[in-house]
């Protein structure tokens, strides 16, 4: 038995070392996962903050017009009328989606505008569910059609580029105006 003692000690040492290395490797894997998760989380937060900054920039850039109402308040009023401020709003009968109730034809029109402007940006139908992308589409639409007054913006958002000429959009404007006045 004495002659096997050194071998047993080596085997025991090797086994303990192997167990320790496996445990250490698992610990490294856990830390790597946590680090990746934290990095993804921080990246998401950064993207989210960037979206907020884009929205704030948008609010300052788009409204260089002589509008009657506070423009940020106008966008909030339109979002309220369209979806009650619900990013998950969906109208099955019109296939209108998101906080601004954007239809597929609007996405197609915005992409046509972007293509005409030789921009590489394109929107997918699923982008209608994302608030900051919906707002960007709204901005592109308003700028392209030269919408300047609060009434013009609201009525053309509701009735298309010629919305000001449609009697049906005056009811929509009244709803937006009621929200602006409240």
Order of alpha helices (4+ residues) and beta strands (2+ residues): alpha-alpha-beta-beta-alpha-alpha-alpha-alpha
